[in-house]
């Protein structure tokens, strides 16, 4: 099984990058299953029915979310009708959507996808460690191929969650910080890990948005509306190869695509 995971999609440039490069990458690497983090796909904050459908149209099998899941109110009433859109599993009980999805491919193989939110420097929702272990345990009744998206700020929290799930799932992929890290590895019990898959959106930007309002905020303390940069996009992500028989990772490779 070859799984492509694409890092945080930011606005229209990110969606354009997904439509341009995901089909190419799937052909190049003979990808079986593609996952995209889409929580910033609508104007740089949140997602809508239309942006989610646009991402799925590129051949994506599952979309993970994060701390901006509900920034577009329409998603509250629509998330359950949009297919495998995975909101954080450690949201309170009764929250719309699902924290895990098991997606079946045409050949009968299944891939489980989980999303959890970190708590360090972020909103204090339920324990991501308990939520991840709960969802992974449930998914393992159906498949050994499981990818966990840990949407978190602190690198130590992401790493701790990766080690806590080592041997329980195929991969733990960090998102949220929009900067791809160079620590991709296979942990001792066979789980692939990277602290952050990076960002898919305008390359020359302040993690997706125009520099000017960001500089103003940092230098004067005066806030200004952030707008998604219109600079040419790039794509960041990872390709994970796994053993179908037991779900252990064989290889993880960082992916970057750039272009005008």
GUKOLGU-327951 format. One record per residue: z, x, y of N, C-alpha, C, O in turn. Coordinates in steps of 0.001 Angstrom, whole numbers, plus 524288, in hexadecimal, padded with zeros to 5 digits. Layout:
REM GUKOLGU-327951
ZXYZXYZXYZXY
...
This chain:
REM GUKOLGU-327951
80000803487FB588000080000800008000080372804E3803268070C80560
7FC78802498086F7FC598050D80D677FD7980125811C67FAD87FD2781250
801748026B814DE8035C7FEE6818E9802C58018581E3480491805E981EF9
800417FED3821D57FFC9800A582737803C27FDC382A8A804107F8F782A6B
806D1800BD82D8480A877FE638313D8090980043836A8808DA804F6837A6
807F47FC8D83A35806567FDC583F8880AD37FCAB8434480D1A7F86F84338
80C15800958468C810788002184A2A80F8B7FC5084E9880B317FA6E84F63
813AB7FB3385174814047F70D8556B80EFD7F6528589080D477F9DB85B58
80CAD7F1B985816807E17F06685AE78095B7EE6B8605980C617EAB8860E2
8072D7F0EE864628087F7EF92869C7803CE7ED1B86C7A7FFE57EFB486D82
804407E80A86D9A800737E53D870BE7FAE77E54686EA37F9F67E66B86A10
7F73F7E3FB8721B7F1BA7E3CF870907EFB47E91F86EC37ECD47E94F86AE9
7F1117ED848715F7EF267F27E86F5E7F0DC7F37A869B37EDDB7F59286694
7F5A87F1F7868677F7817F2968630F7F4937EF1E85F437F33B7F0C685AF4
7F3947EA47860E17F0A97E6B785D727EB147E8A185CAE7E8F07E84A85863
7E8B67EAAA860E77E3737ECDF8606B7E3717F17885C957DFD77F20E85972
7E7877F4B885CE17E7E37F934859537E86A7F769853AF7E6177F9BC8502D
7EB727F350852CA7EC077F13C84D7A7E6CF7EF5284B677E5557F08E846FF
7E3FF7EC4B84E977DEF17EA3E84CD37DAF77EE9784BF77D7917EE2F84896
7DB6B7F2BB84F0A7D7AE7F71084E8C7D8DF7FA90849E17D5607FBDA846D7
7DDD87FC1C849507DF14800478459F7E1617FE8A840697E0C08014683C81
7E4027FA16840417E6467F88883B367E21D7F7D9836FD7E2CC7F9E8832B2
7DDD17F50A838037D9CA7F4AE833EB7D79E7FA01832577D68C7FAE482DBD
7D6F37FD938361D7D507802CF834E27D8E3805BA831747D75B8082B82D9B
7DDE18057F832D17E1E38083382FCA7E24F805F982A467E30E808DC82680
7E1D3800D8829DA7E21D7FE6C824B17DDB280057821327DE728011F81C83
7D918801178237A7D4C180336820647D5988090081F2F7D4D280AB781AC2
7D72D80BF9823207D7C6811A0822827DBD98130981E677DB068169481B43
7E0408104181E6E7E48B8118D81AE77E4F580DDF816337E8B880E2881338
7E12180A748158B7E1458068F8114F7E679803978115E7E9218031680D64
7E7D0801AB815FF7ECCA7FEF8816BF7ECBA7F9BA813EA7E8EA7F6CF8142A
7F1067F899811377F19E7F39E80E877F4747EF92811D27F3967EAE08113E
7F7E27F1718154F7FB5B7EDDF818227FC6C7F02281D7E7FDD57F4B581DF4
7FBC27ECF38219B7FC8D7EEC2826F5800D67EB9D829A6800DF7E6CF82979
8046F7EE6A82C25808C57EC1A82F018086E7EDF3834A7807607F28A835A0
8094F7EA7383861809317EBC783DEC80E1B7E9AB8408980FA37E53483F9B
810927ECDC843CA814CB7EAD08470B812567E86484BE080FCD7EB1984EEF
813157E33C84C97810617E067850BC813DA7DE1B854DF812297DA94857AB
818B17DFF38556981C627DD53858E881B377DE1085EB281D797DB5D861F9
817B27E1B5860008163C7E27A8657B8107A7E1528666B80E307E33F86A2F
80E297DE398630D8087C7DD858632C806967D9FA86794801F37DA11868DC
80A057D6DD869ED808807D33F86E1880A787D5458735C80F0E7D49D874A7
8070F7D7B28765A808957D99587B7D80CAD7DDCD87B7180F287DEC887F72
80D767E05787703811397E49787695816B07E2F887519819F67E650873FC
817C97DDDB8750B81D047DBF28739481C6A7D6CD870A681AB57D2E9872E6
81DCF7D6C286BA281D737D207868918181F7D15D8660E814B57D4B786688
8177A7CCFB86360812A07CBBE860A7811A77C5E586107815457C2D1861C6
80CC07C46E8608280B4A7BEEA860878082C7BDB485B9E806AB7C134858AF
807417B8BA85ACE803FC7B71D856687FEB57B9D8856947FCC27BB9C8528E
7FC5C7BA3585B407F7267BC7C85BAA7F7287C25785AA17F3A37C45185804
7FB197C53085CA77FB247CAD485BA97FC357CBF4855EB7FA187CFB0853C0
7FF707C8C7853778007F7C97F84DEA7FB967C87684AAE7FA5F7CB628470F
7F8CE7C45184C007F3FD7C3248492B7EFED7C76C849F47ECFD7C8B38465E
7EFC57C9A184EAC7EC107CDD984FB17ED4D7D2A184C4F7E9C07D51884A34
7F2447D3EC84BCC7F3C47D85D848837F26F7D74B842CD7F0537DAB184022
7F3A77D29D840EB7F25B7D15183B7D7EC727D1A183A8C7EAC27D2FE83641
7E9557D06383E7E7E3A47D05483DD07E1647D5B783CC37DCED7D62A83B09
7E46A7D9D383DC77E2A57DF2D83CCA7E3797E0D38371E7E28D7E558835C3
7E5347DD38833D07E62F7DE8582E577EBCA7DFF882D357ECF37E24882928
7EF507DE9C830D07F4E37DFB8830377F75D7DBAC82C9F7F60A7D70E82CDE
7FAF47DD67829477FD727D9E282577802C17D7D58273F804587D392825AD
805857DAD282A8480AB77D92682C4D80BC17DB78831A9809FC7DFC5832E2
80EAB7D88D834DD810167DA4483A21816037DA3883A95818887D6478397A
8183B7DEA583C3981DDC7DEE983D2481EF77DE3F842F081B9E7DF3C8463F
823BC7DC8A84419825417DB898497D829E07DF0884AE982AC67E30584861
82CD97DD8684F01831347E0BF850B8834777DDF7854C38350A7D93285491
836A37E0EB8587783A527DE9985C2F837A57DB038602183A487D7FF862CA
832697DB488608F82F9A7D7C68642582D147D32B8614C8297B7D0BB8635B
82EE87D1FC85CA882C8B7CDCF8598B82C027C8BA85C90827F97C62285C3D
830067C74785F7E830117C21D8620482ED87C24F867CC82FF07BE8786A8F
82C9C7C695869C582B6D7C6DF86F578273B7C2F8870FD827077C16787588
823ED7C16886D5C8202D7BD3586E5F8223F7B85F86B88822207B81E866BB
824217B49286E7F826EC7B02086C36823BE7AD2086832825EE7AAE48648A
81E9F7AD10868D881B6B7AA108653381C167ABDA85F9381B477A8D385BEE
81D907B0C685EE081DFF7B2D38598A822947B0618569B8228B7B031851CD
826807AE848597082B097AC25856E28295C7A79C8536382B337A71984EF9
825E07A45A855658243279FCE8526181F8F7A0C884EE181E2479D6984BC2
81D1F7A56284F55818497A65584C77818A57AA928484D8152F7AAEA844FB
81CAB7ADC48485D81CCB7B255844FE81C5D7B0EB83F3081A117B3D883C24
81E8F7AC7A83DB081E7A7AB008382E8191A7A94C8364E818387A8E383198
815807A84E839E68104A7A67B8386080C1F7AABC838B6807837A9B2837D4
80DB97AF7E839F9809E37B39E83B138090F7B77A8369E8064A7BB5983748
80B647B67F8322280AB67BA1682DC580F067BE1F82D96813467BD3682FA5
80DFF7C29A82B22812177C69482A6E813517C99B82F6E811F57CE3082FF9
815EF7C6EA83314817FD7C960837C781DD87CA1D836D6820B07C64B8362B
81FA57CEF8836C7824F07D03C834F7828657D174839A6827FE7D5A783BF5
82BCD7CDC683B0D82F827CEC283F4C8344E7D17C83D03834FE7D17983841
837A57D3D28404A83C237D6AD83E3B83F9B7D36383AAE840F67CEF383BF4
841017D59C8363F844257D2DD8325C849D57D250833FD84CA97CF18831CE
84B8E7D569837CD851057D50783971851C67D19683E34855D97D1DB840BE
84DE07CE5083F7B84EC07CA168432F852807C61C840B9853087C5FA83BF2
855157C2E4843DE858D57BF1E841CA8564F7BB3783E08851AA7BA0B83E6F
859657B94383A71857977B54F836C0855967B086839BE857FA7AED583D8E
851467AE6B8380384EF17A9ED83A8D84AC37AB4083E81848227A7C284082
84A177B05583FAD845F07B1F58433F840A27B0DC840BD83FFB7B1CB83C11
83CD27AEE8843B9837A47ADEF841738354C7B2E083F17836C57B73B84080
831A77B22283B8182F0B7B6858390B8320D7B8D483489836317B6E28330C
82FEA7BD078325C832457BFA482DE3832E47C57682EF482FA37C7DC8318E
837177C7AD82CEC8380D7CD4682D75835777D07A82940835CE7D5458294F
832E27CDEB825978300E7D0A28216D82BC17CD1881F6882C617C85581F21
8276A7CF7781E028231A7CCA081B8D8213F7CFB9816D7821397D488816EA
81FB27CCF8812C881D287CF5C80E4A817817CD7380E53816777C8CA80DBD
813EB7D11080F0280E6B7CFB280FBB80B547D14880AE480B857D5C880934
8087D7CD8D808B3805667CE89803F97FFD37CFF68056B7FD6A7CD6E808B8
7FDCD7D400802F37F8607D58C8039A7F4F27D2B57FFA57F6E57D05B7FBEF
7EFE27D2F4800797EC3C7D0347FD017EC827D2347F76A7EB727CF4C7F3BB
7EDEF7D7317F6C37EE397D96D7F17A7F36C7D8607EEC27F4537DA477EA70
7F6D97D55C7F1447FBC77D3EB7EEDB8005F7D7467F076804D97D5B17EFB8
7FF687DBDC7F2A3803B97DF207F4678065C7DCB07F930803DA7D9EE7FC39
80B587DDB47F9D280E5B7DB847FE21811107DFE58012B812BF7E3D37FEF6
8116B7DF16806458142E7E2C5809A3818427DFC180CBC8170E7DBC380F21
81D057E1A580CB18212F7DF5680FCF821B37E22A814FD821547E6F481536
8228E7DF3681927823207E17081E658281C7DF4C820DA829017DA92820E9
82B537E2D1822DE830597E16882540830867E3A382AC382E5C7E7CF82BC9
833187E0DC82E4E834097E2D383395839D57E254834CD83C417DE56833A6
83C097E66783723841707E61C8390A841CD7E8AA83E6883ECD7EC3483FAA
845827E6D48418B846957E903846B784B3D7ECB08467684F2A7EB86843F2
84AC57F11F8491584F4D7F479849AF853337F22384D86851F77EE7D85066
857F27F44F84D8585C037F24D8510985DBF7F63E85526860477F4C0858F4
85C747FB3B8547985E0C7FF3B8583785A947FEDF85D11855CF7FF5685CAA
85CF47FE0B861A785A317FD54866A0856AE7F881866A78531E7F824869DC
857A17F4D986329854787F020862DD8580D7EB698625385CD57EBF086267
855B87E6CA861C8858E47E2108615C85C077E21985C45859FE7E3A385832
860F97E06885C7B864657E0D3857EA863CF7DC5185413867487D90785397
85F617DC348515985EA97D83D84D4A8614A7DA0D8483D864477DDD184845
8602D7D75F843E5862A57D8AE83EF98617E7DE3C83D3785E077E0D583F4E
8646D7DFFD83960863F27E55D8377D85E8E7E6438351585D2C7E38E8315B
85B717E9FC83716856497EAF5834D78568C7ED3282F57853017EC5782C35
85AAF7F00882E2685B3F7F252828EC85C0A7EE09824DE859827EE06820C7
85F8F7EA6782606860877E61C8225F85BB17E2A8821DE85A487E10E81D8E
859247E18182649854897DE1C826278501A7E0998231584D8F7DDFF81FF0
84F2A7E59C823F984AF07E84A8213784BF57E86981B5B848727E75381841
850AE7E9B5819DB851EB7E9F28143F851807E492811BC84FAC7E41680D50
8532E7E09281484852CE7DB348127984D1D7D9AA8119384BC17D7A980D6C
849D27DA9981575844527D9018150B841697DC448110183E347DA3280E15
8427D7E14F810D183FEA7E4A680CEE841767E3078076A83E2A7E2D3803EC
846707E1E1806A18483B7E02B80174845747DB327FFC6843F07DAA87FB3E
844C97D78A8036E8421D7D2A18022583C587D394800F183A387D14B7FD4A
839D57D6EE803FE8344D7D7FC80327833487DAC47FE0082F2D7DA037FB9C
836F27DDF07FC498361E7E0EE7F778835CB7DD707F29E834487DF3F7EE6D
837327D87B7F32D8365D7D4D57EEE3830937D3A27EE3682EEA7D1D67EA12
82D727D4A77F260827DE7D3817F23D8246D7D8517F248820237D83F7F01B
826467DC8F7F4C2823037E1387F5378265E7E6057F63082AA47E5AB7F85D
824557EA937F485826DA7EF907F5BD824987F20C7FAAC826B37F5DF7FCAF
820527EFD87FC9381DB37F1FA8012981FD07EF4A8060B81E587EADD8073A
8233E7F1F5808DA825FF7EF9980D468261E7F369811D88277E7F7F981134
824A97F18081680824D67F4A581B40828AA7F22081F0D828707ED6C82007
82C2C7F54C8212C8300C7F377824F782EC87F5C782A4C82E6B7FA8A82ADC
82E1B7F27182E3082D6C7F4108339D832C37F3D483636835097EFA0836BE
834C87F85F837D8839C57F87283AA7838967F94B84070837167FD8B8421C
839517F51C8436C837F47F503848F883CE07F66984BFD8402D7F31084D00
83D597FB6884D6D8424D7FD4384F8884176801948538083D6280420853A2
8457280256856BD845538063F85AEA8472780B98858FC8449F80F8B85A0A
84B8580BBD8562B84DF4810B7854BC84B788130B84FD884B0C8107484BD0
849D7817F18503F8478081A9084BBD84B6181B0B8473F849E281AB1842B1
8505681BD9848848544581C6B84462854F58175F84157855BB8177C83C98
854AF812E88440E8553580DE58415B8509280CFC83DBB8513A80B158395D
84BEA80E5683F878474980DC583C3D847B7811428376D846AC80F8B8330F
84941816248383F849B3819C5833DD84DD8817FA82FFC84D138184E82B3F
852388161783201856608143F82E878548180FA582B3D855C780F3E8269E
8517180C2582DAC84F7F807B382AB384B8B8097D8269684B74807718223D
8484680D53827FE844A580F738242A84764811B681F71845E6810A781AFE
84B68814D48206784E468172F81C068513C8130B818E2851C18138781420
8532B80EFD81B868560C80AEE818AE8527D807CC815108544F805888113B
84D5B807AA81648849A0804BF813138467A8084880F71843128066980C9C
8479280D5580F8084498810EB80C35844EF80F4C806788492F80EA480451
8406680EAC804118402680D027FE9E8401F807257FDDD83F4B805447F984
8410780435802108410F7FE7C801BA83BF17FC1B8039683AAC7F7B280229
838F67FEFF806CA834107FCEE808E38300A801488094F8314E805E0808A9
82B407FFD180A64827018039880AB482747806D180FAE8268280B9080F8C
8285E804498140E82856807088190F82BF68047581CFA82CBC7FFB681CEF
82E26807AD8205783106805F2824EF82E4E8086B8299882E3380D3182A26
82C188051A82CF582908806EA8316C82BB0805288367082CB9800848372A
82CC8808DA839E182F2A8079383EDA82B29805EF842E2826C9807ED842FF
82CB98023F84637829868009284AA282D128000784F6C831C7800F784F1E
82AC07FE82853D682D7A7FD17858AC82D1F8013185CF282C657FFBA86178
82D968064785BCF82DC380A22860058285F80BAA86206827F080E3A86612
8243780A1D85F3781ED180AE5860EB81D118109C860E1818D7811CD862D8
820278142085EB981EB2819A485E7381ECC81B53858BA822DF81B268562F
81A4681CF4856BF819F481E6B8514381D02823738504A81C6F8274685325
8203E8236384C3E82354827F484ADB820A782B178468481D508290F843B7
8222582FFF8460181FA28338E8424A82321834AF83D9C8231C8390183B80
82626830BB83C02829DD8319C837B78288C82E69832DD82C0982D1D82FD2
8238882D1D832198221582A2082D6F8239082D378288C822C6831F48284A
825BA82A74824A9827AD82D0881FF2828738291B81B94828C48246481C77
828BE82B25816DF82A52828048125B82FFB829718112D8312882DF380FFB
8336C825B181180838F2826A58107C839D0827AC80AA4836678266D8077D
83E46829E88092483F0582BBA803C483E22827B57FF7683C71829217FB31
83F39822BA8007B83E9F81EC57FC698396F81BD57FCC683899817FE7FA00
835EF81DAC8003E830A881B958002382F2C817C88046682B3181520803F1
832488176D80894830F48140180CF782E8A817358115B830C281B2481302
829F781586813438278681813817BF82A6A8168A81CB882C4A8122481D3C
82AC081A3D8206182DA4819348253182B1481BF2829C98292C820558294A
82B0C8195782E3E829CD81BC18334882D1D819088376282DCB8144683737
82F3081C0F83B168329A819CD83F0D82FB8815F08428B831D8811D2843D5
82AE5817318441A827DB8137484730822098143484637820058189084676
81F6480FE68451C819C9810108440781693810CD848F7811F98122B848AC
818F380FE984D8581630810978526D8142180B81854A88159A80741852F6
810AD80C098588280EC28079885B79808DC8071F85AF28061B80B0885A6D
806F68025885B148015C8015885B36800337FE5F860378017A7F9C3860BB
7FDBE8011B863E57FCCB7FEE38690C7FABC8031886CA47F8AC8070386AC6
7FB3A8026A871D17F9178063F875797FBD180B88875098009180BE7875AD
7F8C380F9D873F07FB0E814BA872EC7FD8E81710877C58020F818BB87797
7FAB38173587C1F7FCBB8199A880E27FFB681573883FD7FD91812D888769
804B3814F1882AD807FE810D8884E780DA78123F883F080ECE8160788132
8112B80F3B8862C816C280FCA885138180680C2C88082819A2807B488141
8174980E2287BEA817BC80B4C876F081532805DF877238174E802058752D
8108E805BE8799A80D70801018799680C837FE8287EDE808C97FB8A87F80
80FD77FFA7882B480F4E7FD15887C580DD38010788BF880E45805C088B31
80C057FEFC8908380A7A8025B894D880F0F805B5896AF813908040689699
80DD080A808985B811D780E30899F1814A180CA089EFA8195980D6E89F72
811CB80A688A2C1813F4809BF8A8058190B806978A83481CDD808748AA73
8193D801E28A5EC81E3B7FF018A6278229B8019F8A31982732801078A469
821328048589F068252C8075D89C058277080BC189F5782C3080C8189F7E
8240280EAD8A203825DE812DA8A5778293D810AE8A9D782D34813028AB3F
827AD80C338AC0382ABC809CA8B03083034808778AE4C8340C809638B10A
83086806518A9A8835AB804D78A77F83913809AB8A6AE83DBA8099D8A7E5
836C080DD48A4A0839CC812898A38A83B51815738A88283F96817A58A8CA
837F3815838AC61838F4818B68B10583BD6815DA8B55C83E66818538B897
83B73810AA8B57B83E0580DBA8B9AD84205809CB8B7BB84556808038BAB9
841BA808728B2C88452A8046F8B0B38434A7FEF28B1D7845D47FB278B051
83EDF7FE768B48283CC47F9508B5E8839007F7908B19D8350D7FA278B0B5
83A237F33E8AEF8836AC7F1828AAC5831A07EF2A8ACD8831767ED0A8B128
82D8F7EF938A9BF828817ED2B8AAF28263C7EB398A5D58277A7ED5D8A1B6
822F17E73D8A5FA820AC7E53A8A12081D807E96C89E5281A747EC408A0BD
81E437E9C88993581B397ED6989611816277EAC8894648162D7E635892E7
811DE7ED998949E80CD77EB8C892E280A777EF3888EE080AE67F3FC88F58
807F47ECFB88AEE8057A7F026886E28011F7F3638894E7FDDE7F15788C31
801117F86A888227FD087FBE588A247F7AF7FA5F887FA7F73C7F87B88394
7F3AC7FB3888B207EE557FA2B889717EB967FF18887857E6DF7FF0488695
7EE7080351886EE7EC1C80825884F97EA618078A87F507EC5B8042587C8A
7E6B380ACB87D907E4B880A58878307E92180AB0874247ECE380D9A874D9
7E89F807B386FED7ECD38077B86C0E7EC8B80BCC867FC7E89380E6E86752
7F0E980C658654F7F10780F688607C7F43780C6B85C7B7F6D88089C85DCA
7F3FD80E20857AD7F6C080B8D853657FA3B80F7D850B17F88D813D484F7B
7FF1980DFA84FBD802D58112084CC5804B980E098481080563809488485A
80592810B4843CD807A080E2083F298085C811FB83ABE80833816B983B87
8092980FE78361F809AA8132183173806C18109682CEA8064280BD082C9F
804E0813DE8296C802A381206824888064F813AE82027807BE8184181FBC
807CA80FF981CF280B7E810EB818AE808C980FC4813838067B80B9B812D0
809148136D80FF88070C8129380AB980BAC811F5806FC80F568151280716
80B7980DEE803B480FE380CC08004680E1880BE97FAAE8099E80A787F9AD
811AB80CD77F713810D080BDA7F18481192806047F084815CD803EC7F16E
80D7F803697EEA680DDB7FDC77EDB78120B7FC657E9BC814627F8357EA08
813017FFE07E608816707FE837E1AB81C257FDFF7E34881EEE7FA9D7E14C
81DE98015C7E6E7823748011D7E8668244E800CF7EE4C828C18005F7F010
82011801077F16282087800797F70582217805617F9E8822A28053F7FEAF
822D5809BB7F72F8245880E857F9DE81FC1810BE7FCF681B3A8102E7FB6F
820FD8133F8014981CFA81582804A181B3481AC38027681E5C81DE8800A5
8162981BA1802B1813D68208D8010881284823F0805BA812DF828BA80581
810F98215F80A0280F2F8244080E9A80FEF820E68137280F7281C1F8133E
8112182378817D28111F820E681CEE80E5D8248F820B080F798293C820D2
80ACE82272823B4807998258B8274A8075D822D882C898064281E2D82CDF
8086B825D6830AC807F6823AF835ED80233822DD837507FED5825F7835D7
8012581EA983A277FBD781D4483BC27FBA781CD8841A87FEF881A4584401
7F7D681F53844127F6D281EC5849AC7F0F281E3D84A657EDE8821448483A
7EF6481A5E84D747E9E2819B784EE17E98B81932854CA7EC688162485728
7E60781C34857287E54A81C1F85CC97DF8781B6485E007DC2B81CBF85AD6
7DE6281940862977D8FB818A68641F7D87B815C1869357DC118130086AD8
7D4088165E86BB87D319813CF870B87D24680E0186FDC7D16C80B1C8739B
